[in-house]
Amino acid sequence: MAGRFELRDRTALITGAASGIGAALAAAIAARGARLALVDRDADGLERVAAGLAGQAQAVSTHALDLLDAEGIAALPDAVLARHGGLDLLVNNAGVALAGRFEDLSLADFDWVMDINFRAAVRMTHAFLPALRRRPTAQIVNLSSLYGIVAPAGQTAYAASKFALRGFSEALRHEYAGTGLHVMVVHPGGVATAIARNSRTGAGVDPAEAARGREAFQRHLKLPPAAAAALILRGIERRAPRLIVGADARQVATLQWLMPVRYWAVIRRALGE
């Protein structure tokens, strides 16, 4: 449905809200006069974020939950709706990364990434879909990645999870076209979060090599989380169907569109690899 999505007096749920883009987005949405349900496995981090929102959001609830806990996700709507009465905006932001080439990963490593980056978003969407559908207008916002558009070597699990989230989001948007439920997929580029430093190392990956790779990757993460959150918030308010965040992401996405097979070879040459 057309028109601006006003956040005042609405309730938004954000996963991965204890830090990074999630925390920045919580602050941006709170400033619009919304109610917030914040979800993360880091209980202390959630409380710090919530304390910083005092006097901005109409109400804030915190829900410490590991998104690997499928039963916990299934029970979450009862807790959120009991506190806030409904839900207007679901932001599936939480994500993890994994260092290592595919042959050096265990299947358990791979499944860990898929469970958090993809299946948790599917479970959250399934759990909260009835509440969202009860609203005249509502939104689901899924944070994919630039690596849901391009797929570098050494990122098989992460790219697979983010491509899957992109496909899920687009199909879901098509299913609810013409209704009050809108779905947006977001593809951030290099946002300065701790995701690279906190990435898990694959079972067969040399730890020193993984550490060098993490530090090299971290140097490309430059966009401040608050700047990324401001762009995402604008996309939410405009009901954008797809949002590419950051000049680096736009450039690489354009290259992929122009050269869908050879883009990574071009990027490697540009990086001097």
N, C-alpha and C positions, 0 to 999 in steps of 0.2 A: 504494500500500500504506500502511496506517495505521501510526502510531507516530512517535516522535520521530526526527529525522534527526541522529544524533550525528556530530560533526565530528572528534573525536579519532581519530588514526591514519588519517584519510582524506586524499586528495589533491584540492586545489581549484585550478582554473585561472581567473585573472581577467584580462580584457583591460582596457586603459585603466588599468593599475595604477600608473602613475607619479605620479598626483596625484588630488585630488578624492575622489569616492566610491570609486573603485577602490582607492586607497591606504588609505583608512579601512577599507574592507571587508577588505583584506589583513591589516591589524593586528587586526581583530576576529576573523577566522578563525584567525589565528596563535595568538591567545590561547586558542583552544579546543584547541590541540595538534595542528593539522593540518599537512600538507605543502603547499607552495604553488608553483605555476608562475605567474610574473608576466609578462604580455605588454604591451608598449607600444612605440611607435616612439621614445620618448625613453629612450635607453639610460642616460644619466646619471641621469635621474629614477628609473628602475628600480633602479639600484644604490643610490641613497640610500634608497629604500623598503626594499630588501632588507637593507641595513645596519642600519636601525632595527628590523628584526624578529629580529635575532640574539638567540638565547637564548629566543625565544618559539616560533616554528614549529619543527617537527621537522626540516624541510629546506626550503630556498628555492632555486628556480632562476629565472633571468631570461632572457627571450627577446625581444630587440629586433627588432620586426617591424612594418612598416607594413601595416595591414590592407587596403590597396589591392592588396597583393601576393598574388594568388590562389595562385600556386605556393608561396609561403612558407607560407601557411596549410595547404596540402595536405601540406607536409613537416613541419609542426610536431608532429603526433602522435608521429612517430618520436623526436624530440628529447625530448619530455615523458615518453613512456613509458620511454625508455632511462634517464632520470634517476629517475623515481618509480615505475615498474612498473605503473601503472594510473592511472585517473582516476575520481573519484567525483562531482565537482561542477564544472560548467562555468558560469562567469558571464560573459555577453556584456554588458559594461558600456561599452566604448569608444563615444564619440559625438562628433559635431561639429555646429556650427550655421552657419547662413547668413543674412545680413541682406539683406532686399530683397523687394519685391513681385514676383509671378511675372513680370510683363511686363518687369521690369528684370533678370531672371536669364537667363544663357545655359543651354543644355541641358547644357553641361559642368559648370556650377555645380550644377545639379540632380542630375546623375548622381554627382557627388562625394559629396554628402550621402547619397544612396541607397546608394552602394557601401560607405560606412563604417558608417552607422547600421543598414542592413538587410542588404545582401548579405553583408557580412563576418560577421555573426552567423549567417546561413544557412550560409555556407561553414564556419565554425568548428563549427557543430552537425553538419554532414554529415561533417566530418573526424574528429570525436571520438565520433560516435555508436556505432561498433563498440566502442570502449573502454568507454564508459559502459554499454552493454548487457551487457558481460561481468560487471559488478558485480551482486550480488544487489539492491542498492538504489543509486540514483544520482539526481542532479538536474541539470536545465538551468535556469538563471535568466537571463532576458532583461530588460534594463533598457530599457523603453519610456520613457514620459514622461507627465506630465499632458497634453502635446500629442499623446498617442496616444488621448486621450479627447475633448479639445476642440481646435478648429483655428482659431487666431486669424489675422486678416489679417496678411500679411507673413511667414508661416511655412509657406508651401505645401510647400517641400521637406522641412523638418524634420518637419512634421506628417505628411506622406505617408510618410516613412520610419518614424516611430514608430507610426502606425496599421498599417502593413504588418507591423512587428515584433509588434505585439499580435495581429494575425490569425494570423500564422505560429505564434506561441506557443500560442494557444488551440487551433488545429487539431492541433498536435503533441501537446498534452496529451491531447486526445481520442483520438488514435491510440494512445497508450500507456497509456490508462486501464486499471487492473487489472493492470498490470505493475509491475516494480520501478523503472521510470524515471518520475520526476515532473517536470513542467514548471511553472515559476512565471513570471508576467510582472509586472514592477514598474513602477509609475507614480509617479515622484518629482515633487513640486512644485518650489518655489523653493529649491533647495539651493545653498549659497554656494560654488560652484566657479568656475573661470575660463572656463566654456564660452561665456558671452556676450562677455567681453573678447577671447577668442581666435577668435570667429566670423569667417568669411570674408565679405567684402562682394561682393554680386552684381556682375556685369560692368557693368551699366548703372545702378548705384546711386550717388547722390552720396555721396562719402566722408564729408563733414561730417554729412549727414543720418544716415548709417549709424552714425557715432560717437555721435551724440545718442541714437539708438535703443538702442545697446548699453548706454550708461550708464543710461538709463531702465530697461531690462530688468534690469540688474545690481542695481539697488536693490531689486528684488523677490526676490532670491536671499538668503534669510536663514537657512535651516536649516543648522546646521553639518554638514559631511560625516560626522563621527563619529556624530552623532545619526541621520542617515539610514542609515548602515551598521549601527547597532545595531538599527534597525527591520527592515532587510533580513535581518540575521542571524537575528533571531527568526522571521521568515517562513520562512527556509530550514529552521530547526530544526523548525518546526511543519508543514512541507510545505504552506504556503498556496498556493492556485492563483493568486491575484491579490492584489497588495499596493499600496495607495495610500499614499504616503509624504508626510506633512506635512498640517497643518491646512488650509493654503490649497488643496492638491490635493483634499482630501476635500470642502471646501465647493464648489469649482468643479465637481467630478465630480457632486455631488448636484444642483447647479443644472442641469447638462447633462441629467441623468436626468429632472428635472422639466420642463425646457423645452428639448427637443432641437433646436429650430429657432431660438429667440429668445435662447438663453443669452448669446451674445456681445454682443448689443445691451444686455442688462441689465448685463453686466460693464463695458462701455464707459461707461455712465452712472454706474456706481458709481466708476469711476476718474476721472470728470470729463472724459471725452474728447468 
